[in-house]
Amino acid sequence: MSGPVVVGVDGSPSAMAAVDAAAREALLRGAELHVVHAFIWPAMHVPPGTSPLGPPAGGVRESVERLLHEAVGRARSAAPGVRATSAVMPGEAVAALEAESRTAQLIVVGQRGSGGIRALLLGSTAVHLAAHGHCPVMVVRGRPEPEGPVLVAVDGSPQGRSAIAYAFAEASMRGSELVALHAWSTWSDHGESGPDHSVELVDLIGDVDELRAVEERLLAEALSGHRERYPEVTVRPQVVRGRVRPTLIEASDGAQLMVVGARGRGGFAGLLLGSVSQAVLHHANCPVTVLRSGP
């Protein structure tokens, strides 16, 4: 996959943590790191240059340049040897980063930026890019420099196939183990659409062990082909009976990265970002990379 790794910065602690992660991702891929700050000059109602009444380096333009300089310096400290460039993009952050995602191999953002309501767990930029980005989007959250395996959520859906392929490639590149986790329940919708629209599968099949065997086959089929392509990757399949969202969030505690599809087989077809993806973006204990399938 070609193109730079792009990280959005706004001066917030979350964005600076994303710079650290993005620098390491760029170095790992042998890619250029592109640090982007989006800004709407007219909306600020201030001249971009230095005010005659203020200090000589107090203008908005100077502040933005300092921010980018600090971010690039931080990137080079986090990943010595990384090739880093920076740019100020006109427009809102979500629009600028979505445009960058058309040519990037990875977009990296913090879990929330300097705008919005402080009580929100996840910023609007991260949510929008996860749903609309044209390349994989990594939302940096959890502990700094996480270690452990790559974790991929498997649900057997066509939308999840790209996430599985991407997770294998990530595990191979990082030299890490891959945990392929499939959570299941005795409800036909795996608990994602609510009991009013569910069917108790045990009533239809009559045997929990048989149902578990079906789920194990689903996971094995989802992984088939990828093992042969990546023989160097140690795969640890896990079939867990339980609700999908809490099971994935708990598993993320020991992972260095979680990979999920933007939406799986549950929920409403019109939604670009499924409930499981939203839940892990809000609560996972490690960075989360979201992949969309299709346009």
C-alpha positions as CSV (number, residue, x, y, z in Angstrom):
1,M,0.0,0.0,0.0
2,S,1.5,3.3,-1.0
3,G,0.9,6.9,0.1
4,P,1.9,8.7,3.3
5,V,0.7,8.2,6.9
6,V,-1.3,11.3,7.7
7,V,-1.9,12.6,11.2
8,G,-4.2,15.5,12.1
9,V,-3.1,17.9,14.8
10,D,-4.9,20.7,16.7
11,G,-2.6,21.2,19.7
12,S,-4.6,19.0,22.1
13,P,-2.9,16.3,24.2
14,S,-4.9,13.6,22.3
15,A,-3.6,14.9,18.9
16,M,0.0,15.0,20.2
17,A,-0.3,11.4,21.3
18,A,-1.6,10.6,17.8
19,V,1.6,12.2,16.4
20,D,3.7,9.8,18.4
21,A,1.7,6.8,17.2
22,A,1.6,8.1,13.6
23,A,5.4,8.6,13.5
24,R,5.9,5.0,14.6
25,E,3.4,3.7,12.0
26,A,5.2,5.7,9.3
27,L,8.6,4.4,10.2
28,L,7.2,0.8,10.4
29,R,5.8,1.1,6.9
30,G,8.8,3.0,5.4
31,A,6.4,5.8,4.6
32,E,6.5,9.5,4.8
33,L,4.6,11.1,7.7
34,H,2.4,14.1,6.8
35,V,1.3,16.3,9.7
36,V,-1.8,18.3,8.8
37,H,-3.5,21.2,10.6
38,A,-6.9,22.3,9.2
39,F,-7.9,25.9,9.8
40,I,-10.7,28.2,8.7
41,W,-9.2,31.6,8.7
42,P,-12.3,33.7,8.1
43,A,-14.2,32.0,10.9
44,M,-11.7,33.3,13.4
45,H,-12.5,36.9,12.6
46,V,-8.8,37.8,13.2
47,P,-6.0,38.6,10.8
48,P,-3.6,35.8,10.1
49,G,-0.6,37.9,10.8
50,T,0.8,39.6,13.9
51,S,-1.4,42.2,15.6
52,P,0.2,45.7,15.9
53,L,-1.0,45.7,19.5
54,G,0.5,42.3,20.4
55,P,3.8,40.6,20.7
56,P,5.8,40.2,17.4
57,A,5.2,36.4,17.4
58,G,1.6,36.5,18.5
59,G,-0.3,36.1,15.3
60,V,-2.5,33.2,14.4
61,R,-0.2,32.2,11.5
62,E,2.8,32.1,13.9
63,S,0.8,30.0,16.4
64,V,-0.1,27.5,13.7
65,E,3.5,27.4,12.4
66,R,4.7,26.8,16.0
67,L,2.2,24.0,16.4
68,L,3.3,22.2,13.3
69,H,7.0,22.7,14.1
70,E,6.4,21.2,17.6
71,A,4.4,18.3,16.1
72,V,7.1,17.5,13.5
73,G,9.8,17.7,16.2
74,R,7.8,15.4,18.4
75,A,7.4,12.9,15.6
76,R,11.1,12.8,14.9
77,S,11.7,12.2,18.6
78,A,9.2,9.4,18.8
79,A,10.5,7.7,15.6
80,P,14.1,8.8,14.8
81,G,14.7,8.6,11.1
82,V,11.1,9.2,10.1
83,R,10.6,11.5,7.1
84,A,8.1,14.2,8.1
85,T,6.4,17.0,6.3
86,S,3.7,19.4,7.4
87,A,0.9,21.6,5.9
88,V,-1.9,23.9,6.8
89,M,-5.1,22.8,5.0
90,P,-7.9,25.2,4.4
91,G,-11.3,24.1,5.7
92,E,-12.7,22.1,8.5
93,A,-10.7,19.2,10.0
94,V,-13.1,16.5,9.0
95,A,-13.3,17.7,5.4
96,A,-9.5,18.2,5.1
97,L,-8.6,14.8,6.6
98,E,-11.3,13.0,4.5
99,A,-9.7,14.5,1.4
100,E,-6.2,13.4,2.6
101,S,-7.5,9.9,3.1
102,R,-8.0,9.5,-0.7
103,T,-4.2,9.3,-1.2
104,A,-3.0,8.2,2.3
105,Q,-2.3,4.7,3.3
106,L,-3.4,5.4,6.9
107,I,-5.0,8.4,8.7
108,V,-4.2,8.7,12.4
109,V,-6.2,10.9,14.8
110,G,-6.6,11.3,18.5
111,Q,-9.7,10.0,20.2
112,R,-10.8,13.6,20.7
113,G,-9.5,17.1,19.9
114,S,-9.6,20.5,21.3
115,G,-13.1,21.3,20.1
116,G,-16.5,20.0,21.2
117,I,-17.9,19.1,24.5
118,R,-15.2,17.9,27.0
119,A,-17.4,15.2,28.4
120,L,-17.6,13.4,25.0
121,L,-15.5,10.2,24.9
122,L,-14.8,10.4,21.2
123,G,-14.5,13.5,19.0
124,S,-16.6,14.2,15.9
125,T,-13.6,14.1,13.6
126,A,-12.7,10.5,14.7
127,V,-16.3,9.3,14.3
128,H,-16.7,11.0,10.8
129,L,-13.4,9.6,9.5
130,A,-14.1,6.1,10.8
131,A,-17.3,6.2,8.8
132,H,-16.3,8.1,5.7
133,G,-12.5,7.7,5.3
134,H,-11.2,6.3,2.1
135,C,-8.3,4.5,3.8
136,P,-7.8,2.7,7.1
137,V,-8.3,5.1,10.0
138,M,-6.5,4.6,13.3
139,V,-7.9,6.3,16.4
140,V,-5.3,6.5,19.1
141,R,-6.5,5.7,22.6
142,G,-5.6,3.6,25.6
143,R,-2.1,3.3,27.0
144,P,1.0,4.9,25.4
145,E,3.1,2.6,23.2
146,P,0.8,-0.5,23.7
147,E,2.3,-4.0,23.4
148,G,0.9,-7.4,22.8
149,P,-0.9,-9.0,19.8
150,V,-2.9,-7.5,17.1
151,L,-6.6,-8.2,17.8
152,V,-9.1,-8.6,15.0
153,A,-12.9,-8.8,15.5
154,V,-14.4,-11.6,13.4
155,D,-18.1,-11.9,12.8
156,G,-18.3,-13.7,9.4
157,S,-19.7,-10.8,7.5
158,P,-18.5,-9.7,4.1
159,Q,-17.7,-6.3,5.5
160,G,-15.3,-8.0,8.0
161,R,-13.2,-9.7,5.4
162,S,-11.1,-6.6,4.7
163,A,-10.4,-6.2,8.4
164,I,-9.2,-9.8,8.7
165,A,-6.8,-9.4,5.7
166,Y,-5.5,-6.1,7.1
167,A,-5.0,-7.6,10.6
168,F,-2.9,-10.4,9.1
169,A,-0.7,-7.8,7.3
170,E,-0.4,-5.7,10.4
171,A,0.7,-8.7,12.5
172,S,3.2,-9.8,9.9
173,M,4.7,-6.3,9.6
174,R,4.9,-5.9,13.4
175,G,6.2,-9.4,14.0
176,S,3.4,-10.0,16.5
177,E,0.8,-12.7,17.3
178,L,-2.7,-12.3,15.9
179,V,-5.7,-12.9,18.0
180,A,-8.8,-13.6,15.9
181,L,-11.7,-13.2,18.3
182,H,-15.3,-14.2,17.5
183,A,-17.9,-13.6,20.2
184,W,-21.2,-15.3,20.0
185,S,-24.4,-15.8,21.9
186,T,-27.5,-17.9,21.6
187,W,-29.4,-15.0,20.1
188,S,-29.5,-14.8,16.3
189,D,-28.4,-11.2,16.1
190,H,-25.6,-11.7,18.7
191,G,-27.2,-9.2,21.0
192,E,-26.6,-6.2,18.7
193,S,-30.2,-5.4,17.7
194,G,-32.1,-5.9,20.9
195,P,-34.2,-8.8,22.2
196,D,-37.4,-7.5,20.5
197,H,-36.0,-8.6,17.2
198,S,-34.0,-11.7,18.2
199,V,-34.6,-15.4,18.0
200,E,-33.3,-17.8,20.6
201,L,-31.2,-20.1,18.4
202,V,-31.1,-22.8,21.1
203,D,-34.9,-23.1,20.6
204,L,-34.2,-23.8,16.9
205,I,-31.1,-26.0,17.1
206,G,-31.7,-27.4,20.6
207,D,-28.0,-27.9,21.4
208,V,-25.6,-25.3,22.7
209,D,-22.6,-27.5,21.8
210,E,-23.8,-27.8,18.3
211,L,-24.3,-24.0,18.1
212,R,-20.7,-23.5,19.4
213,A,-19.4,-25.8,16.8
214,V,-21.1,-23.8,14.1
215,E,-19.5,-20.6,15.4
216,E,-16.1,-22.3,15.5
217,R,-16.5,-23.3,11.9
218,L,-17.4,-19.7,11.0
219,L,-14.2,-18.5,12.5
220,A,-12.1,-21.2,10.8
221,E,-13.6,-20.3,7.4
222,A,-13.0,-16.6,7.9
223,L,-9.3,-17.3,8.6
224,S,-8.8,-19.8,5.8
225,G,-6.5,-18.6,3.0
226,H,-4.9,-15.9,5.2
227,R,-2.9,-18.4,7.2
228,E,-1.4,-19.8,4.0
229,R,-0.6,-16.3,2.8
230,Y,1.1,-15.3,6.1
231,P,2.7,-18.5,7.4
232,E,5.0,-16.4,9.7
233,V,2.0,-15.1,11.7
234,T,1.1,-17.0,14.8
235,V,-2.7,-17.0,15.0
236,R,-4.6,-17.6,18.2
237,P,-8.3,-18.1,17.3
238,Q,-10.7,-17.4,20.2
239,V,-14.4,-18.3,20.2
240,V,-16.0,-16.7,23.2
241,R,-19.6,-17.0,24.3
242,G,-20.7,-13.5,25.4
243,R,-21.8,-10.1,24.2
244,V,-19.7,-8.8,21.4
245,R,-18.9,-5.3,22.6
246,P,-17.8,-6.0,26.2
247,T,-15.9,-9.1,25.0
248,L,-13.9,-7.0,22.5
249,I,-13.3,-4.2,25.0
250,E,-12.0,-6.6,27.6
251,A,-9.7,-8.3,25.1
252,S,-8.3,-5.0,24.0
253,D,-6.6,-4.6,27.4
254,G,-3.7,-6.8,26.3
255,A,-3.5,-5.8,22.6
256,Q,-1.3,-3.3,20.8
257,L,-3.9,-2.7,18.1
258,M,-7.5,-3.7,17.5
259,V,-8.8,-4.0,13.9
260,V,-12.5,-3.8,13.1
261,G,-14.7,-3.4,10.1
262,A,-16.7,-0.2,9.9
263,R,-19.9,-2.3,10.3
264,G,-20.7,-6.0,10.5
265,R,-23.7,-8.1,10.1
266,G,-25.8,-6.6,12.9
267,G,-27.6,-3.3,13.0
268,F,-29.2,-1.2,10.3
269,A,-27.9,-1.5,6.7
270,G,-27.9,2.3,6.2
271,L,-25.4,3.0,9.0
272,L,-21.8,3.5,7.8
273,L,-20.5,2.9,11.3
274,G,-21.9,0.0,13.3
275,S,-22.6,-0.2,17.0
276,V,-19.7,-2.5,17.7
277,S,-17.2,-0.2,15.9
278,Q,-18.6,2.8,17.8
279,A,-18.4,1.0,21.1
280,V,-14.7,0.0,20.7
281,L,-13.8,3.5,19.4
282,H,-15.2,4.9,22.6
283,H,-14.0,2.3,25.1
284,A,-11.1,0.2,23.8
285,N,-7.9,0.1,25.8
286,C,-5.6,0.3,22.8
287,P,-5.6,2.0,19.4
288,V,-8.3,1.0,17.0
289,T,-8.0,0.8,13.2
290,V,-11.3,0.9,11.3
291,L,-11.7,-0.3,7.8
292,R,-14.5,0.4,5.4
293,S,-15.4,-2.0,2.6
294,G,-16.8,-0.5,-0.6
295,P,-17.0,3.2,-1.6
